[in-house]
Amino acid sequence: MAALLDANVLYPAPVRDLLLHLADTGLYFPKWTDEIHKEWIQNLFANRPDLKLSSLKSAKRSMNLAFPDADIKGFFHLIEKLQLPDNNDRHVLAAAIHAKADFSITYNVKDFPQKYLASFSLNAINPNDFTVKLIHQDKEAVLSAFNNQVANLKYPPLTKNEVLNSLAKCELKKSVTLLLTLIH
């Protein structure tokens, strides 16, 4: 199963980290584009001047190294043919179609009409519902991904509850509830 990650799910570090750790278990294959990377990096840097642009670009490089098949190219010819409520989202849909993704993970599900996406065998889903889907699919793998996420947080180190709280603040409340049942 392949899923295109929209810029708005890569922007919040807790969600980005969880989605990447879930992909690392093999539960799904992540997809993105240089344009998506530019969008989340520019927006995050604009809103968080305390962060270093070089650190954000390093995160992008690390993602591309960890998932060499994730970076989608050659989709621009599809953009003009697509119809979405927000024309600025057409590149996301074009990349998902070109990648033959099953899902487009986005907080802006309303901007990707399901009926239209179904014609491309694609579904838009928010990160909370996607994570819940994966939990139902393979609880152990999701728990392993979450534990790895927590273990990899060193600057600063965070507890499981602190990570869960940050995920809840990022609108992953159903996922957090299910993860709590797996942890305890």
C-alpha positions in Angstrom: 0.0 0.0 0.0 1.4 3.4 -1.0 0.4 6.8 0.5 1.3 10.3 -0.6 2.1 12.5 2.3 0.8 16.1 1.9 2.9 19.0 3.2 0.5 19.6 6.0 1.1 16.2 7.6 4.9 16.6 7.2 4.8 20.1 8.9 4.1 18.9 12.5 7.2 16.9 13.6 5.2 14.4 15.8 3.0 13.4 12.9 5.9 13.4 10.4 7.9 11.2 12.8 5.0 8.8 13.4 4.2 8.4 9.7 7.8 7.8 8.9 8.3 5.2 11.7 5.1 3.5 10.5 6.5 3.4 7.0 9.8 2.0 8.3 7.9 -1.1 9.6 6.7 -1.8 6.0 3.1 -1.1 6.8 2.9 1.3 3.8 5.2 2.9 1.3 5.5 6.7 1.7 5.5 9.1 -1.3 6.2 12.8 -1.7 7.7 15.3 -4.1 10.3 18.1 -4.0 7.4 20.5 -4.1 5.7 19.0 -1.1 9.1 19.1 0.8 9.5 22.8 -0.2 6.0 23.6 1.0 6.3 22.1 4.5 9.9 23.4 5.0 9.1 26.9 3.9 5.9 27.1 6.1 7.6 25.6 9.1 10.6 27.9 8.8 8.3 30.9 8.4 6.3 30.0 11.5 9.3 28.8 13.6 12.2 31.2 13.2 13.9 29.4 16.1 14.5 26.4 13.8 17.5 26.3 11.4 16.7 26.0 7.7 19.7 23.7 7.4 18.1 21.4 9.9 14.9 21.2 8.0 16.7 20.5 4.8 18.7 17.9 6.5 15.4 16.2 7.6 14.4 16.2 4.0 17.7 14.6 2.9 17.3 12.0 5.7 13.8 11.2 4.5 14.9 10.7 0.9 17.8 8.5 2.0 15.6 6.4 4.3 13.0 6.0 1.6 14.7 6.3 -1.8 11.6 5.2 -3.7 9.4 7.9 -2.1 10.4 10.9 -4.2 8.0 11.2 -7.1 9.0 12.8 -10.4 7.4 13.1 -13.8 3.9 14.0 -12.8 3.7 17.7 -13.9 1.9 16.8 -17.2 -1.1 15.6 -15.2 -1.6 18.8 -13.2 -3.5 20.9 -15.8 -6.0 18.1 -16.4 -7.1 17.9 -12.8 -10.0 19.6 -11.1 -9.9 20.3 -7.4 -11.6 23.0 -5.2 -8.1 24.5 -4.6 -6.0 24.5 -7.8 -2.9 24.7 -5.6 -3.6 21.1 -4.5 -3.5 19.7 -8.0 0.2 18.9 -7.8 -0.5 16.7 -4.8 -3.2 14.7 -6.6 -1.0 14.5 -9.8 1.9 13.0 -7.8 -0.4 10.6 -6.0 -1.9 9.4 -9.3 1.5 9.1 -10.9 2.8 7.2 -7.9 -0.2 4.9 -8.1 -0.8 5.7 -4.4 -3.8 4.2 -2.6 -4.1 7.1 -0.2 -3.3 10.8 0.0 -2.7 11.6 3.6 -3.8 15.2 4.3 -5.4 17.3 6.9 -7.4 18.9 4.0 -9.6 15.9 3.1 -12.4 18.3 2.1 -10.2 19.7 -0.7 -9.9 16.3 -2.2 -13.5 15.2 -3.2 -13.7 11.4 -2.6 -15.9 10.8 -5.6 -13.4 12.5 -7.9 -10.5 10.7 -6.3 -12.2 7.3 -6.6 -12.0 7.7 -10.4 -8.2 7.5 -9.9 -8.5 4.6 -7.4 -7.3 7.0 -4.7 -8.7 8.0 -1.3 -7.9 11.1 0.7 -7.5 10.3 4.4 -6.4 12.4 7.4 -3.4 11.1 9.4 -5.6 10.1 12.4 -7.8 7.8 10.3 -4.8 6.5 8.4 -3.0 5.6 11.7 -6.2 4.0 13.1 -6.5 1.9 9.9 -2.9 0.7 10.4 -3.5 -0.1 14.1 -6.4 -2.3 13.1 -4.3 -3.8 10.4 -1.2 -4.7 12.5 -1.2 -3.6 16.2 2.2 -5.0 16.9 3.9 -3.2 14.0 2.3 0.1 14.9 3.3 -0.3 18.6 6.8 -1.1 17.5 6.9 2.0 15.2 5.6 4.2 18.1 8.2 2.8 20.5 10.9 3.4 18.0 9.7 7.0 17.5 9.9 7.6 21.3 13.3 5.9 21.6 14.7 8.0 18.7 13.7 11.3 20.4 16.9 12.5 22.1 17.0 16.3 21.7 15.0 16.5 23.9 14.1 13.0 25.0 10.4 12.6 25.5 8.3 10.0 27.4 5.6 7.9 25.7 3.0 10.1 27.3 4.6 13.3 26.1 4.7 12.0 22.6 1.1 10.9 22.9 0.1 14.3 24.1 1.9 16.0 21.2 0.1 13.6 18.8 -3.3 14.4 20.4 -2.6 18.2 19.9 -2.0 17.3 16.2 -5.6 15.9 15.9 -4.6 12.3 16.3 -6.9 11.7 19.2 -8.4 8.3 18.1 -4.9 7.1 17.3 -3.7 8.2 20.8 -6.6 6.4 22.5 -5.8 3.2 20.6 -2.1 3.5 21.2 -2.8 3.9 25.0 -4.6 0.6 25.0 -1.7 -1.1 23.3 0.9 0.4 25.7 -1.0 -0.5 28.9 
